[in-house]
Amino acid sequence: MTGPAGRHVTFGEADMTEHLNRLGRTAPDLYACVDPARARAWARLAEAGDFKDDFGADGAGGRGSSYIRAQGRNLAARAQGIHHLLSLVPARTDRRPAVVVDVLGGDGLVRRVADARGLTGLSVLTCDASPYMVGAAWAAHCPALVQRADRLLLRDGSVDAVLVAYGSHHIAAEDRAELAHEAYRVLRPGGVLLLHDFLVGSPMETWFQDVVDPYSRTGHAFDHFSREEMWGYLTKAGFESGEVTEMADPYVATAATAGEAELELGRYLLDMYGLAAIKRRHPADAARRTVELAKTIFRDRRADGSLEAFSAAYDPSARTWTCTLPRTAVLAIGRKTS
Ligand SMILES: C[S@@+](CC[C@H](N)C(=O)[O-])C[C@H]1O[C@@H](n2cnc3c(N)ncnc32)[C@H](O)[C@@H]1O
C-alpha cells in the first residue's frame, strides 16, 4: 500500500472493501454509520495517492512505528485530556452508546483510553488517512476506517460526536473549512464537533518548531490555529451554537522514583515525535536530553500571572512518583441543534 513516492500512500477499492467487511462483522453499529458508496468511490480516487503519510511505516519514510510504541508504553500519558474531551460527548436519549468518530484516530488511542478508564456509553470509530495507522488500530482490536478528515465517508446525520484532536494542525489550512462542513453533515441533531489543537504562539508550537521539525525524521512544518480561525469554521459550517475554550492537556508519566518517571517522559516524547536526530547524536542519554528540553518549553503562564511548569508528585498510597509537563490545548465546540 506504499506508493513509489515514499510517504505517499495508495489505498484502493479492494482494501476498502476488506475493511468495510471487517467493520460490518465486528461493529455493526459503526458499520451502519458508513456510507458504502461514498467509501468505495473515495477509495477509487485515493488510488492516485495524494496524502503525505508522515505516520506511515519506517520503510516508507514515516514515523508511525515509534509513535505507536510510545502510546503502547504509556497509555496514560495523555489520558487526562482525552478523558475531558470524551466527557463532552452528549449522552443519547435512546440510551444507546453515543457514536464518536475519532477523525485523527491513529492506532486507536482514544478508544483504548476510554476502555482503560471504564468510560461507558461510547462507541468509538477510529479513523485515519494513513492505512498503516488504521492497520495498527485493527491490530489493537479497535474498529477502524481509512478516511480523510475533509472527506468523511459517513451518512448524513448518523453520529453523535466528531472528534478532531491530537493532530488537527496536520490538516491543510485549505481543507479545514470542508472538515467543519463535513462534521456538520454527519452529525445528528444534538451532536457535537470537538476540534482540538494548540494556539499559534503556544509552547506546543515552539516544541514543534524548535524540536520536532529539526530533529524528527519527517520534519513538522504545520500551521497551528487561532481562536478566531476556529470560530470562523464553526459559524461558516452552520453550527447553531458553540464556543472556543481552552483545556488542560498534560503529558504524564508514573514510576517508582521521580528520576525514573522523568526519564519515562523523555522516552515517551522521543518516540512519540520520532526524534531520531537526538537519538543519533546522544545515544547514551537521549531521553534525559529530551525531557530537559521539554521542561524549558512547556511552561504556561496562568491567568493570575503564576507560572505552571514541570512538576513531580509522590503518591504515598501507590508508592509511585508522577511527573507532569503542563500543556494547554484550544478547543472549539460546535453544537448542531437542528
Ligand atoms: C498525532 S496522530 C494522533 C493519533 C491518536 N489520536 C493519538 O492521539 O495518539 C495524528 C494522526 O492524524 C492522521 N492524519 C493527518 N492528517 C490527516 C487527514 N487529513 N485526515 C485524516 N487523518 C489525518 C495521521 O495519519 C496520524 O495518524
The ligand as an SDF file (V2000), in Angstrom:
LIG
                    3D

 27 29  0  0  0  0  0  0  0  0999 V2000
   -0.6060   12.7520   16.1140 C   0  0  0  0  0  0  0  0  0  0  0  0
   -1.5110   11.4230   15.4120 S   0  0  0  0  0  0  0  0  0  0  0  0
   -2.8120   11.1980   16.6140 C   0  0  0  0  0  0  0  0  0  0  0  0
   -3.2200    9.7780   16.7770 C   0  0  0  0  0  0  0  0  0  0  0  0
   -4.0910    9.5000   18.0290 C   0  0  0  0  0  0  0  0  0  0  0  0
   -5.3360   10.2440   18.0140 N   0  0  0  0  0  0  0  0  0  0  0  0
   -3.3180    9.8330   19.2800 C   0  0  0  0  0  0  0  0  0  0  0  0
   -3.6540   10.8090   19.9690 O   0  0  0  0  0  0  0  0  0  0  0  0
   -2.3370    9.1350   19.5780 O   0  0  0  0  0  0  0  0  0  0  0  0
   -2.3370   12.2660   14.0880 C   0  0  0  0  0  0  0  0  0  0  0  0
   -2.9800   11.2930   13.0920 C   0  0  0  0  0  0  0  0  0  0  0  0
   -3.7380   12.0820   12.1470 O   0  0  0  0  0  0  0  0  0  0  0  0
   -3.6280   11.4570   10.8690 C   0  0  0  0  0  0  0  0  0  0  0  0
   -3.9290   12.4690    9.8410 N   0  0  0  0  0  0  0  0  0  0  0  0
   -3.1680   13.5200    9.4790 C   0  0  0  0  0  0  0  0  0  0  0  0
   -3.7870   14.2500    8.5280 N   0  0  0  0  0  0  0  0  0  0  0  0
   -4.9820   13.6480    8.3060 C   0  0  0  0  0  0  0  0  0  0  0  0
   -6.0910   13.9320    7.4500 C   0  0  0  0  0  0  0  0  0  0  0  0
   -6.0890   14.9800    6.6320 N   0  0  0  0  0  0  0  0  0  0  0  0
   -7.1580   13.1140    7.5050 N   0  0  0  0  0  0  0  0  0  0  0  0
   -7.1800   12.0450    8.3460 C   0  0  0  0  0  0  0  0  0  0  0  0
   -6.1480   11.7080    9.1550 N   0  0  0  0  0  0  0  0  0  0  0  0
   -5.0680   12.5030    9.1500 C   0  0  0  0  0  0  0  0  0  0  0  0
   -2.2160   10.9210   10.8350 C   0  0  0  0  0  0  0  0  0  0  0  0
   -2.0610    9.8800    9.8940 O   0  0  0  0  0  0  0  0  0  0  0  0
   -1.9990   10.4880   12.2960 C   0  0  0  0  0  0  0  0  0  0  0  0
   -2.2280    9.1190   12.4760 O   0  0  0  0  0  0  0  0  0  0  0  0
  1  2  1  0
  2  3  1  0
  2 10  1  0
  3  4  1  0
  4  5  1  0
  5  6  1  0
  5  7  1  0
  7  8  2  0
  7  9  1  0
 10 11  1  0
 11 12  1  0
 11 26  1  0
 12 13  1  0
 13 14  1  0
 13 24  1  0
 14 15  1  0
 14 23  1  0
 15 16  2  0
 16 17  1  0
 17 18  1  0
 17 23  2  0
 18 19  1  0
 18 20  2  0
 20 21  1  0
 21 22  2  0
 22 23  1  0
 24 25  1  0
 24 26  1  0
 26 27  1  0
M  CHG  2   2   1   9  -1
M  END
$$$$
